[in-house]
């Protein structure tokens, strides 16, 4: 018993607890003999037991004991701080974004650029000698305005759906930076002014082709995107029609073979191009309610076959134009050379489509998309050079 008490006191003393003299006196007043199992145990103070006192925290500010102990932030606090910082960053980015930038983004500038490139190529193939510098200026301005109006109308129509896709949620209208009324006003003004410019600057036929392109893209293609996967075919037609704007502005007609071969190149190219996009964003398209080939048939087989057939048809249209540069059969070294160059320029896109067919995944789809952006201008360049020889 004595050893147990001694050990207990040693533990208490070692733990840093304070034992004053009164406590020791109370312990000393305990009976000095305790009967336990016929033996007498003597409780005596041990010389090893020492009184331990711990200094109380001082109220003096010079003492470090009064310093506040740093408390580690909890995850919720850290997340709140991060969220606040991100919110401030987003606000700052929104303030820095200019109105001009939003207007340009509303018109889908990449599509406008592609349409302008094809318009220039088609005008050169038709015979640009009939166009003066001012004719070129009005052709570019009018075509850009109509194409931009169609892209803006598409965004206005799909603004609610665009909010459901990360790919499009930050566009001016769904992002809340531009009101619906302002977007509609910009769409109408650019479309009307572009049609008038084409009519007065280049003639009635180019203006009518531009209006037809707008109507098919906005009123037919856009609503079809949520109803049937055939929307890609209608979109390909709308995307290829602008070649006739440049072709007819330069003196060509709507019945000539070269113009239709140009149309075929643009229409066929859009299959591998948009099938790659539809695959890469298939999850977002499905959640937003778009009816694309990759959402209707998610294995990618149908998208791959459409890409392969589109690539083959693109090369075929290019080869036909190489042998019929002005609508008449021309057998020459230039025709042979143009055929070889067109086949060589088209092959990477066909190979990428075949690889996507063998292994439909994001990697092969992304390669197909990248090659589509290289192949189209390459084929158009060869066709333009062939028409000038």
Secondary structure, DSSP 8 states (H G I E B T S, - for coil): -HHHHHHHHHHHHHTT----HHHHHHHHTS-SEEEETTEEEE----TT----------S-TTSGGGS-------HHHHHHHHHHHHHHHHHHHHHHS-HHHHHHHHT-HHHHHHHHHHHHHHHHHHHGGG--HHHHHHHHHHHHHHHHHHHHHHHHHTHHHHTT-TTTTTSTTTTTSS-HHHHHHHHHHHHHHHHHHHHHHH-HHHHHHHHHHHHIIIIIIHHHTTT-TTHHHHHHHHHHHTHHHHHHHTT--TT-HHHHHHHHHHHHHHHHHHHHHHHHTHHHHHHHT---HHHHSTTSHHHHHHHHHHHHHHHHHHHHHHH-TTSS---SHHHHHHHHHHHHHHHHHHHHHHHHHHS-SHHHHHHHHHHHHHHHHHHHHHHHHHHH-
